[in-house]
Amino acid sequence: MSDLFLSHSTRDDAFVRELQQALLLHGVSVWIDSRELSPNGLLEPAIIAAIDSAAAYAVLVSPEALQSRWVGKELRHALAVQRQRGRDAYPVFVLSLDGTQPGVLEAIFEDEPLYIAAQSAAGGVEAVIHPVLVALGKRLPTDFGASVQPPAEPLEELVLELSDLKFVEPEDGVRRASARARLVYEPAASGLREVKSEHSWRFVAPIGPIEAGELRWYLEQYAVWPSHYFAARAGKVEASLVEWGRKLYDAALPGAHIASVLAAWARIDRHAGRRFSVHVDAGLEAGAAEAEVQAAREAATVLLGLPWELLHDGRSYLFQGASPSRVRRRLPNTQVLDVAVLALPIRILLVSARPEDEACGYLDHRVSARPLVAAMEALPGLVQLTVLSPATLPALAAELARAQAARTPYHVLHFDGHGVYDRRVGLGGLCFEDPQDHARLERRRHVIVHTPELGALLREHRIPLVFLEACQSAQAAQASESVASELLRVGVASVVAMSHSVLVETARRFVEAFYQALAAGRRVGDAMLAGQRALKDDPYRGRIFGAGELRLDDWFVPVLF
């Protein structure tokens, strides 16, 4: 006996199988004909028996299902079973896929059926789990319970380990970050031996501040206003992308040192997930001079900020093709992080700081805060969004203390505003509003809160996740990466940081899919992947290039390009 019989067209198998697996994690067994029947079996008698023995019935309505003669027959039989047992004893409901109207199937129902909207896009399965459990009587509408965390997606990993960080000045006279490099292949399957490069080598960043500045202009400004007046400059950047990607690939994967590693990597099954990770360790020997410590910290920020998503092997970008490689950035784990089990709804505290002095120009709320609110409206019941007012550090401390005392602590702190970076100490900070100006409607001044102070506050309240929105400035990348790294170092479990500003629709798609995945119990890294997949059909995908992550063991710090 199954908990649910799900009637559908075989053309919708991909969505249905994913839904079946997700419901199984919640203890709900789902019978679907495309998986349960043998090719030579008698279709109709077997299906009738399965409908009779199920505890509930659902029909997935899609354009393909409306063309299937079997779906209508199955629905009629299920309604006959419901009349015998009663509506409460045998629930029958409709899953409407991508807004498909029931059409001819509606006439089969005697009364208005229960409709549940479902989406085939990224995060669609996660979003439909709660209403399905309510329809099955497994949950109350207001009772979400703790999220069930699915297993993390297994990925084959190629790791570039960077240590002994410092700055050098090659023949061109440009000060560049450098590190001792070694390449490691980490198989996804347990028990297989990792493969390391036989020798290490000195990696020197092949992309300097001029190239980084042009890339930032192309991503942030030209993407918003692609005027023909700037077409020549944009064309030059586009023509340079492959060149920059080749230089980065040659420096990170020099064939003379890594032949054995690449040979092992080449044997990976094409259906396995692939990931290229950059592991940056800024640690130095005990007793190192303070100047060396600061230089290593600054070099780490520069190396993390390199556009690794541009890696190009001479044929294509690594993140493109039939077997694309995800890119992530990793940091060494220095402490055990105590993270509470997430229970829905996800409580998000939005800090939308808008100082307007000479140091911090006004940021349009439509760029980031508005997409976040729009994404949250698409997830009713799964998330609760609170806007901090005023956006000051004392107000943040007071709100976190209030929530903790009320036993409703926040799961996510979403900061939307300016970031700064101090090269002298290699640390970043966030610009909060000045508490003395909280009554002002305009010309509010800023107060820089450096990461050690902010991290200590968030660690005290055990905030599991911090989401950082980057501002449009030359320091945005350095601020995002240095703040993210330092928050991890002082004990925040997970940080998401955008190193480039993105367009409104892009941000909305990413944020909505990201939080949907979190609501379904996904790890932050897998939620990041869901956000990336949501951008697959984004019209500006070509200017985003992909996404990368910083990783701290099982907790991730993604950086979206």
C-alpha positions as CSV (number, residue, x, y, z in Angstrom):
1,M,0.0,0.0,0.0
2,S,1.4,3.4,-1.0
3,D,0.6,6.8,0.6
4,L,-0.1,8.4,-2.8
5,F,-0.9,7.4,-6.3
6,L,0.3,10.1,-8.7
7,S,-1.2,10.0,-12.2
8,H,0.7,11.8,-14.9
9,S,2.0,11.7,-18.5
10,T,5.2,9.8,-19.1
11,R,6.6,13.0,-20.6
12,D,6.5,14.6,-17.2
13,D,8.6,11.7,-15.7
14,A,11.5,14.0,-14.7
15,F,9.4,16.2,-12.5
16,V,7.4,13.3,-11.0
17,R,10.5,11.3,-10.1
18,E,12.1,14.2,-8.4
19,L,8.8,14.8,-6.5
20,Q,8.7,11.1,-5.6
21,Q,12.2,11.2,-4.1
22,A,11.5,14.4,-2.2
23,L,8.3,13.1,-0.6
24,L,10.1,9.8,0.3
25,L,12.4,11.9,2.5
26,H,9.3,13.0,4.4
27,G,8.1,9.4,4.8
28,V,5.5,9.5,2.0
29,S,5.6,6.6,-0.5
30,V,4.5,7.5,-4.0
31,W,3.3,5.0,-6.7
32,I,3.9,6.1,-10.3
33,D,3.2,3.9,-13.2
34,S,6.3,4.6,-15.2
35,R,8.5,3.2,-12.5
36,E,6.3,0.5,-11.0
37,L,5.0,-1.4,-14.0
38,S,7.0,-3.9,-16.0
39,P,7.1,-3.2,-19.8
40,N,5.1,-6.4,-20.5
41,G,2.6,-6.1,-17.7
42,L,-1.1,-5.5,-18.2
43,L,-1.4,-1.7,-17.7
44,E,-5.0,-1.1,-16.7
45,P,-5.5,-3.9,-14.1
46,A,-2.2,-3.1,-12.4
47,I,-3.1,0.6,-12.2
48,I,-6.6,0.0,-10.9
49,A,-5.1,-2.2,-8.2
50,A,-2.6,0.5,-7.3
51,I,-5.2,3.2,-7.1
52,D,-7.4,1.0,-4.9
53,S,-4.6,0.2,-2.5
54,A,-3.3,3.8,-2.2
55,A,-4.2,6.1,0.6
56,A,-4.7,9.2,-1.6
57,Y,-4.7,10.1,-5.3
58,A,-3.2,13.1,-7.2
59,V,-3.2,14.0,-10.9
60,L,-0.5,16.1,-12.4
61,V,-2.1,18.3,-15.0
62,S,0.1,19.4,-17.9
63,P,-0.3,19.9,-21.6
64,E,0.9,16.4,-22.1
65,A,-1.4,14.9,-19.5
66,L,-4.4,16.5,-21.2
67,Q,-3.5,14.5,-24.3
68,S,-3.3,11.2,-22.4
69,R,-6.3,8.9,-22.4
70,W,-5.0,7.0,-19.4
71,V,-4.9,10.0,-17.1
72,G,-8.7,10.5,-17.6
73,K,-9.4,6.9,-16.9
74,E,-7.3,6.8,-13.8
75,L,-9.0,10.0,-12.5
76,R,-12.5,8.5,-13.0
77,H,-11.5,5.4,-11.1
78,A,-10.0,7.4,-8.2
79,L,-13.1,9.5,-7.8
80,A,-15.2,6.3,-7.7
81,V,-12.9,5.0,-4.9
82,Q,-13.4,8.4,-3.1
83,R,-17.2,8.1,-3.3
84,Q,-17.0,4.7,-1.6
85,R,-14.5,5.7,1.1
86,G,-15.4,9.4,1.6
87,R,-13.5,12.6,0.8
88,D,-11.6,12.7,4.1
89,A,-10.6,9.0,4.0
90,Y,-9.4,9.2,0.4
91,P,-8.1,12.7,-0.7
92,V,-8.1,13.4,-4.4
93,F,-6.3,16.6,-5.5
94,V,-4.8,18.3,-8.6
95,L,-1.2,19.4,-9.2
96,S,-1.3,22.1,-11.9
97,L,2.1,22.1,-13.6
98,D,3.3,25.6,-14.8
99,G,-0.2,27.1,-14.7
100,T,-1.9,24.4,-16.9
101,Q,-5.7,24.6,-16.7
102,P,-7.5,21.2,-16.1
103,G,-9.5,21.5,-19.3
104,V,-11.5,18.4,-20.1
105,L,-10.5,16.8,-16.8
106,E,-12.4,19.4,-14.8
107,A,-15.7,18.0,-16.1
108,I,-14.8,14.6,-14.4
109,F,-15.0,16.1,-10.9
110,E,-18.4,16.4,-9.3
111,D,-17.2,19.2,-6.9
112,E,-14.5,21.8,-7.1
113,P,-11.2,19.9,-6.5
114,L,-8.2,21.1,-4.5
115,Y,-5.7,22.7,-6.8
116,I,-2.0,22.9,-5.9
117,A,0.2,25.0,-8.2
118,A,3.5,23.4,-9.2
119,Q,6.4,24.7,-11.3
120,S,8.9,22.6,-13.3
121,A,11.6,25.3,-12.9
122,A,14.4,25.1,-10.4
123,G,13.0,24.9,-6.8
124,G,9.5,23.9,-8.0
125,V,9.6,20.5,-6.3
126,E,10.7,22.0,-3.0
127,A,8.0,24.6,-3.1
128,V,5.2,22.1,-3.6
129,I,6.2,19.7,-0.7
130,H,4.3,21.5,2.1
131,P,0.9,21.9,0.3
132,V,1.1,18.2,-0.8
133,L,1.8,17.1,2.8
134,V,-1.2,19.2,4.0
135,A,-3.4,17.7,1.3
136,L,-2.4,14.2,2.5
137,G,-3.2,15.1,6.1
138,K,0.4,14.8,7.1
139,R,0.6,18.4,8.3
140,L,-1.5,21.2,9.3
141,P,-1.4,24.3,7.1
142,T,0.4,26.3,9.8
143,D,2.6,23.4,10.9
144,F,5.8,23.2,8.9
145,G,8.0,21.1,11.2
146,A,11.7,20.7,10.8
147,S,13.1,20.4,7.3
148,V,14.4,17.1,6.1
149,Q,17.8,17.5,4.7
150,P,18.4,15.5,1.5
151,P,21.8,14.0,0.9
152,A,24.3,16.4,-0.7
153,E,24.8,16.0,-4.4
154,P,28.0,13.9,-5.0
155,L,30.6,15.8,-7.1
156,E,34.0,14.9,-8.5
157,E,36.3,17.6,-7.4
158,L,39.5,19.1,-8.8
159,V,41.1,21.3,-6.1
160,L,43.8,23.9,-6.6
161,E,45.5,24.4,-3.2
162,L,47.1,27.8,-2.8
163,S,49.3,28.5,0.2
164,D,52.4,30.6,1.2
165,L,50.7,33.7,-0.1
166,K,52.5,36.9,-0.9
167,F,52.9,39.6,-3.5
168,V,55.4,39.7,-6.3
169,E,56.3,42.1,-9.1
170,P,57.0,40.3,-12.4
171,E,58.7,41.8,-15.4
172,D,55.7,44.0,-16.2
173,G,56.1,45.8,-12.9
174,V,52.5,45.1,-11.8
175,R,52.1,44.0,-8.2
176,R,50.4,40.6,-8.3
177,A,49.2,38.1,-5.8
178,S,51.2,34.8,-5.7
179,A,51.0,31.5,-4.0
180,R,52.6,28.0,-3.9
181,A,50.2,25.8,-5.8
182,R,49.4,22.1,-5.9
183,L,46.5,20.3,-7.7
184,V,44.5,17.5,-6.1
185,Y,41.8,15.3,-7.6
186,E,39.2,14.2,-4.9
187,P,36.9,11.4,-6.1
188,A,33.2,11.6,-5.2
189,A,33.0,7.9,-4.3
190,S,34.3,7.0,-0.8
191,G,37.2,4.6,-0.7
192,L,38.9,5.8,-3.8
193,R,42.3,7.3,-3.4
194,E,42.9,11.0,-4.2
195,V,45.5,11.9,-6.7
196,K,48.0,14.8,-6.1
197,S,50.3,16.6,-8.5
198,E,53.9,15.3,-8.1
199,H,55.3,18.8,-7.6
200,S,54.1,22.2,-6.5
201,W,54.7,25.4,-8.4
202,R,54.6,29.2,-8.0
203,F,51.2,30.5,-9.1
204,V,51.2,34.2,-10.1
205,A,47.8,35.9,-10.8
206,P,47.7,36.5,-14.5
207,I,44.8,39.0,-14.4
208,G,45.5,42.3,-12.8
209,P,43.5,45.3,-11.6
210,I,43.0,46.8,-15.1
211,E,41.5,43.6,-16.4
212,A,39.3,43.2,-13.3
213,G,38.1,46.8,-13.7
214,E,37.1,46.2,-17.3
215,L,35.3,43.0,-16.4
216,R,33.4,44.8,-13.6
217,W,32.4,47.6,-16.0
218,Y,31.1,45.1,-18.5
219,L,29.1,43.1,-16.0
220,E,27.7,45.9,-13.9
221,Q,27.4,49.0,-16.1
222,Y,27.3,47.9,-19.8
223,A,24.8,45.1,-18.9
224,V,22.4,47.8,-17.6
225,W,23.0,50.3,-20.3
226,P,24.4,48.6,-23.5
227,S,24.6,51.8,-25.5
228,H,26.2,51.8,-29.0
229,Y,28.5,54.5,-27.7
230,F,30.3,51.9,-25.6
231,A,30.1,49.1,-28.2
232,A,33.7,49.3,-29.1
233,R,34.8,49.0,-25.4
234,A,32.4,46.2,-24.8
235,G,33.6,44.3,-27.9
236,K,37.2,44.6,-26.7
237,V,36.2,43.1,-23.3
238,E,34.3,40.3,-25.0
239,A,37.3,39.5,-27.3
240,S,39.5,39.4,-24.2
241,L,37.4,37.0,-22.2
242,V,38.9,33.9,-23.8
243,E,42.4,35.3,-23.6
244,W,42.0,36.0,-19.8
245,G,40.4,32.5,-19.4
246,R,43.4,30.9,-21.2
247,K,46.0,32.8,-19.1
248,L,44.2,31.8,-15.9
249,Y,43.9,28.1,-17.0
250,D,47.6,27.9,-18.0
251,A,48.7,29.4,-14.6
252,A,46.4,27.2,-12.6
253,L,46.8,24.0,-14.6
254,P,50.3,23.9,-16.0
255,G,50.6,20.6,-17.9
256,A,54.2,19.9,-16.8
257,H,53.2,19.4,-13.2
258,I,49.7,17.9,-13.3
259,A,49.7,15.2,-15.9
260,S,48.7,12.4,-13.5
261,V,45.9,14.5,-11.9
262,L,44.4,15.4,-15.2
263,A,44.6,11.8,-16.4
264,A,42.5,10.7,-13.4
265,W,40.1,13.6,-13.9
266,A,39.6,12.7,-17.6
267,R,38.4,9.2,-16.6
268,I,35.4,10.6,-14.8
269,D,32.0,9.4,-16.0
270,R,30.4,12.2,-18.0
271,H,27.2,11.9,-16.0
272,A,29.0,12.7,-12.7
273,G,28.9,16.2,-11.3
274,R,32.2,18.1,-11.7
275,R,33.6,20.9,-9.6
276,F,36.7,23.0,-9.7
277,S,37.7,24.4,-6.3
278,V,40.2,27.0,-5.3
279,H,41.4,26.4,-1.7
280,V,43.1,29.5,-0.3
281,D,45.1,29.2,2.9
282,A,46.3,32.5,4.2
283,G,47.9,31.0,7.3
284,L,51.6,31.6,8.0
285,E,54.0,30.1,10.5
286,A,53.7,31.1,14.1
287,G,55.7,34.3,14.8
288,A,55.4,35.7,11.3
289,A,55.8,39.5,11.1
290,E,52.6,41.6,11.1
291,A,53.4,43.0,7.7
292,E,53.6,39.5,6.3
293,V,50.3,38.5,7.9
294,Q,48.6,41.5,6.4
295,A,50.1,40.9,3.0
296,A,49.0,37.2,3.1
297,R,45.5,38.3,4.0
298,E,45.3,40.8,1.2
299,A,46.7,38.3,-1.3
300,A,44.0,35.8,-0.2
301,T,41.3,38.4,-1.0
302,V,42.8,39.0,-4.4
303,L,43.2,35.3,-5.2
304,L,39.6,34.5,-4.1
305,G,38.4,37.4,-6.3
306,L,40.0,36.2,-9.5
307,P,37.3,35.4,-12.1
308,W,37.9,31.6,-11.9
309,E,34.6,31.1,-13.8
310,L,36.5,32.3,-17.0
311,L,38.8,29.2,-17.0
312,H,39.2,28.2,-20.6
313,D,41.1,25.2,-21.8
314,G,41.4,26.4,-25.4
315,R,38.2,24.8,-26.6
316,S,35.5,26.1,-24.2
317,Y,34.9,27.5,-20.7
318,L,35.0,24.9,-18.0
319,F,31.5,25.8,-16.8
320,Q,29.9,25.2,-20.2
321,G,29.3,22.1,-22.4
322,A,27.6,18.8,-21.8
323,S,29.6,18.1,-18.6
324,P,30.2,21.6,-17.0
325,S,32.4,22.1,-14.0
326,R,31.0,24.3,-11.2
327,V,33.5,26.7,-9.6
328,R,33.8,27.2,-5.9
329,R,36.2,28.9,-3.5
330,R,37.3,27.2,-0.3
331,L,38.8,28.2,3.0
332,P,40.5,26.0,5.6
333,N,38.3,24.9,8.5
334,T,39.6,26.2,11.8
335,Q,36.8,25.4,14.2
336,V,33.7,23.3,14.8
337,L,30.6,25.2,13.9
338,D,27.4,24.5,16.0
339,V,24.5,25.1,13.7
340,A,20.9,24.5,14.9
341,V,18.6,22.3,12.8
342,L,16.4,24.5,10.6
343,A,12.7,24.5,11.3
344,L,10.3,26.3,9.0
345,P,9.4,29.0,8.3
346,I,12.9,30.5,7.5
347,R,13.1,33.8,9.4
348,I,15.1,36.4,7.5
349,L,16.2,39.7,8.8
350,L,16.8,42.2,6.0
351,V,19.2,45.0,6.8
352,S,18.8,47.6,3.9
353,A,21.3,50.2,4.9
354,R,21.1,53.4,2.9
355,P,23.5,56.1,4.1
356,E,23.8,59.0,1.7
357,D,27.0,60.9,2.5
358,E,30.0,61.5,0.3
359,A,31.5,58.1,1.0
360,C,28.3,56.1,0.3
361,G,26.2,57.0,-2.7
362,Y,22.5,56.0,-2.8
363,L,21.8,52.5,-3.9
364,D,18.5,51.9,-5.6
365,H,16.3,49.5,-3.5
366,R,15.0,48.1,-6.8
367,V,18.4,46.5,-7.5
368,S,18.4,44.1,-4.5
369,A,15.9,44.7,-1.8
370,R,12.9,44.6,-4.2
371,P,13.9,41.3,-5.8
372,L,14.3,39.8,-2.3
373,V,10.8,40.9,-1.3
374,A,9.3,39.6,-4.6
375,A,11.0,36.3,-4.1
376,M,9.7,36.0,-0.6
377,E,6.1,36.7,-1.8
378,A,6.4,33.7,-4.0
379,L,7.1,31.5,-1.0
380,P,4.1,32.0,1.3
381,G,4.4,30.3,4.6
382,L,8.0,29.1,3.9
383,V,9.7,32.3,4.9
384,Q,9.1,35.3,7.2
385,L,10.8,38.5,6.2
386,T,11.5,41.3,8.7
387,V,13.0,44.6,7.7
388,L,15.3,46.2,10.3
389,S,14.5,49.8,11.0
390,P,16.6,51.8,11.5
391,A,19.5,50.0,9.7
392,T,22.0,50.6,12.5
393,L,24.3,48.3,14.5
394,P,22.6,49.0,17.8
395,A,19.2,48.3,16.3
396,L,20.5,45.0,14.9
397,A,21.8,43.9,18.3
398,A,18.5,44.8,19.9
399,E,16.4,42.9,17.3
400,L,18.6,39.8,17.5
401,A,18.3,39.9,21.3
402,R,14.5,40.3,21.1
403,A,14.1,37.4,18.7
404,Q,16.3,35.2,20.8
405,A,14.3,36.0,24.0
406,A,11.1,35.3,22.1
407,R,12.5,31.9,21.1
408,T,12.1,32.9,17.4
409,P,15.7,33.5,16.4
410,Y,16.6,34.5,12.9
411,H,18.0,31.9,10.5
412,V,19.4,34.4,7.9
413,L,20.8,37.9,8.1
414,H,20.4,39.5,4.6
415,F,22.6,42.6,4.3
416,D,21.9,45.0,1.4
417,G,24.2,48.0,1.1
418,H,27.7,49.2,0.8
419,G,30.9,47.3,1.6
420,V,34.4,48.7,2.1
421,Y,37.9,47.2,2.1
422,D,40.9,48.5,4.0
423,R,44.0,47.3,2.2
424,R,46.3,48.3,5.1
425,V,44.9,45.6,7.4
426,G,43.4,43.3,4.8
427,L,39.9,43.5,6.3
428,G,36.5,44.5,4.9
429,G,33.6,46.2,6.6
430,L,29.9,46.9,6.1
431,C,28.4,50.4,6.0
432,F,25.5,50.8,8.5
433,E,23.6,54.0,9.1
434,D,24.8,56.3,11.8
435,P,22.5,55.9,14.9
436,Q,22.5,59.6,15.4
437,D,20.8,60.1,12.0
438,H,18.0,57.5,12.4
439,A,15.3,60.2,12.3
440,R,16.5,61.8,9.1
441,L,14.8,61.1,5.8
442,E,17.8,61.9,3.8
443,R,21.6,62.7,4.0
444,R,22.1,59.9,6.6
445,R,25.8,59.4,7.4
446,H,27.5,56.0,7.5
447,V,29.3,54.0,10.2
448,I,31.7,51.3,9.1
449,V,31.3,48.1,11.1
450,H,34.4,45.9,10.6
451,T,33.9,42.1,10.4
452,P,35.4,41.1,13.8
453,E,32.8,43.2,15.6
454,L,29.9,42.1,13.4
455,G,31.0,38.5,13.4
456,A,31.2,38.4,17.2
457,L,27.6,39.6,17.4
458,L,26.3,37.1,14.8
459,R,28.2,34.2,16.4
460,E,26.7,35.1,19.8
461,H,23.2,34.8,18.4
462,R,24.2,31.7,16.3
463,I,23.0,33.1,13.0
464,P,23.4,30.1,10.6
465,L,23.6,32.1,7.3
466,V,24.6,35.6,6.2
467,F,23.7,36.8,2.7
468,L,25.7,39.8,1.5
469,E,24.6,42.0,-1.4
470,A,27.5,43.8,-3.1
471,C,27.4,47.4,-4.1
472,Q,28.6,48.8,-7.4
473,S,32.0,50.0,-6.6
474,A,35.6,49.2,-7.3
475,Q,35.9,47.8,-3.8
476,A,32.8,45.6,-4.0
477,A,34.7,42.4,-4.8
478,Q,37.4,42.9,-2.2
479,A,34.8,43.9,0.4
480,S,32.5,40.9,-0.3
481,E,35.3,38.3,-0.3
482,S,37.2,39.7,2.7
483,V,34.0,40.1,4.8
484,A,32.8,36.7,3.9
485,S,36.2,35.1,4.7
486,E,36.4,36.9,8.1
487,L,32.8,36.1,9.1
488,L,33.7,32.4,8.6
489,R,36.9,32.7,10.5
490,V,35.2,34.2,13.6
491,G,32.5,31.5,13.7
492,V,29.6,32.3,11.3
493,A,28.5,29.0,9.8
494,S,27.8,30.1,6.2
495,V,27.9,33.2,4.1
496,V,26.6,34.0,0.6
497,A,28.3,36.9,-1.1
498,M,27.7,38.5,-4.5
499,S,30.9,40.0,-5.8
500,H,29.3,41.8,-8.7
501,S,25.9,43.6,-8.8
502,V,23.3,41.7,-10.9
503,L,20.2,42.8,-12.6
504,V,16.8,42.9,-10.9
505,E,15.3,39.9,-12.7
506,T,18.5,37.9,-12.3
507,A,18.6,38.6,-8.6
508,R,14.9,37.7,-8.2
509,R,15.3,34.3,-9.9
510,F,18.4,33.4,-8.0
511,V,17.1,34.5,-4.5
512,E,13.7,32.8,-5.0
513,A,15.3,29.4,-6.0
514,F,17.9,29.7,-3.3
515,Y,15.5,30.2,-0.4
516,Q,13.1,27.5,-1.9
517,A,15.9,25.0,-1.7
518,L,16.8,26.1,1.9
519,A,13.1,25.7,2.9
520,A,13.3,22.1,1.5
521,G,16.2,21.3,3.8
522,R,19.0,21.6,1.2
523,R,22.5,22.5,2.3
524,V,23.7,26.0,1.4
525,G,25.9,24.6,-1.4
526,D,23.0,22.7,-2.9
527,A,20.8,25.7,-2.5
528,M,23.4,27.7,-4.4
529,L,23.3,25.1,-7.2
530,A,19.5,25.5,-7.3
531,G,20.0,29.3,-7.7
532,Q,22.4,28.7,-10.6
533,R,20.0,26.4,-12.3
534,A,17.3,29.0,-12.0
535,L,19.4,31.3,-14.1
536,K,19.7,28.7,-17.0
537,D,17.1,30.6,-19.1
538,D,18.0,34.1,-17.8
539,P,18.4,36.5,-20.7
540,Y,21.5,38.0,-19.2
541,R,23.1,34.6,-18.4
542,G,25.9,35.3,-20.9
543,R,27.0,38.3,-19.0
544,I,26.9,36.5,-15.6
545,F,29.2,33.6,-16.6
546,G,28.2,31.3,-13.8
547,A,28.7,31.1,-10.1
548,G,31.4,30.1,-7.7
549,E,31.6,29.4,-4.0
550,L,33.8,29.6,-1.0
551,R,33.5,26.5,1.0
552,L,34.1,25.7,4.7
553,D,33.7,21.9,5.0
554,D,30.0,21.3,4.7
555,W,29.1,25.0,4.8
556,F,29.5,27.2,1.8
557,V,30.3,30.8,0.9
558,P,29.1,31.3,-2.7
559,V,30.2,34.2,-4.8
560,L,27.9,34.9,-7.7
561,F,29.3,36.5,-10.9
